[in-house]
Amino acid sequence: MKNKKDYKNKFNKLTDIETALKIVEKNLIKTTSYEEVSLELCEGRILAENLTSRYDIPNYDNAAVDGFAFNFKNFLKNNDELIIANTSKPGKPFSGKIKEGEAMEIFTGSYIFKEKSNVDTVVMHEDCIVKKKKVKILNVPPQGSNIRSSGEDIKKGTILFRKGTKIRSIDLGAIASIGLSKIKVYKKIKVGIFSTGNELSKDKNTKEKFKIFDSNKITLISLFKKLNCITFDFGILRDNYGISKKKLLGSASKVDIIITTGGVADSQSDFIVKVLNDIGELKLWRISVKPGRPFVFGKINKKPIFGLPGNPVAVVVTFFMIILKFLNRMNGRDSYFLKYRLVPSGFSFKKKLGRTEWLRGSIMFENNQLVLKKFKSEGSGILSSIIRSEGIIEIEKDKHYIEKGEKIKFYNFEELLN
């Protein structure tokens, strides 16, 4: 492109979604900044280091049940009642020797020092009869039964979690078990969000004449917070080139990513594309998808900027189908991908070839099987199509017609955020 002003000619054709995603991925800048954070604050954060166990878990052989520990071969010789010689409890193990004809009462988690104590098998309480200081084994278990071996769960030196892993609540216990109270995680990404348009009301409670409430920003702020981002509400960009230029340029130094909603179509009142082309790098404009066609991607002062459409459905859909993967990869989560299920369609559908379509829908139970049902309206301004749906149905660009019963991709909103 000889002249930056010729961006309309450069982007006169729609870009397919696969190419668009490659362009976004190519311009990915991964974060390298990390911080050490207390374990109780790490849920949802991305690991900036491998977590290696410094111990065998469990540290020692231990009892898997409440019962009696004894030497299997010695018992087979006598096959009689055993004298209960001692007791071993969690945190207070018996470290002496159990002689021939003896057993020790033991409780779940109690350490067993096999060589020293001369025991190698544990029988459950339920399989015994206890009389005074003696125990009779009714059902003899196989040798070695009911003993958890040292390192059976985690071996010392094992990488428990790899760098780039998103920490879940259920992972915290395992991390604590290897003696870590603080771990290194990538710093939270800072996201600045603008809404655009003279039609947006400044007042969030009272509807102004000929104005609409800004519904996009609160949705995006919530979604980015779900991803452990720090969000900044940069307000409303009015339909003015000078104001848009000044505010977009000024915001680039304060955040890691800029998000705008609206103002990305090709009209006299839309300025995001014009400004980005003039003061930054315009990498992508208009993609062959429905909804979300007037999508914009580029950079201002090397900071990525995503210009989303103004329609609320298109905002949500493009966030999930484009931005989500980029954000996870940017934050060091290389293994992240958009999880989907292949589910039989509960409807037939005709579409334009060469365009990817993202319908809203839910999985339902019909005629004794799970099927996908699409929301009745496909309009990108129908907000109820989001709140009445569980996720996104993807109809790929090379499909012209979907038969009822044909398996198609379904992306669940909540699963995508995990």
Secondary structure, 3 states (H helix, E strand, C coil): CCCHHHHHHHCCCCECHHHHHHHHHHCCCCCCCEEEEEHHHCCCCEECCCEECCCCECCCCEECCCEEEECHHHHHHHCCCEEEEEEEECCECCCCCCCCCEEEEECCCCECCHHHHCCCEEEEHHHEEEECCEEEECCCCCCCCCEECCCCCECCCCEEECCCCECCHHHHHHHHHCCCCEEEEECCCEEEEEEECCCECCCCCCCCCCCECCCHHHHHHHHHHHCCCEEEEEEEECCCHHHHHHHHHHHCCCCCEEEEECCCCCCCCCCHHHHHHHHCEEEEECECEECCCCCEEEEECCEEEEEECCCHHHHHHHHHHHHHHHHHHHCCCCCCCCCCEEEEECCCEECCCCCEEEEEEEEEEECCEEEEEECCCCCCCCCHHHHCCCEEEEECCCCCEECCCCEEEEEEHHHHCC
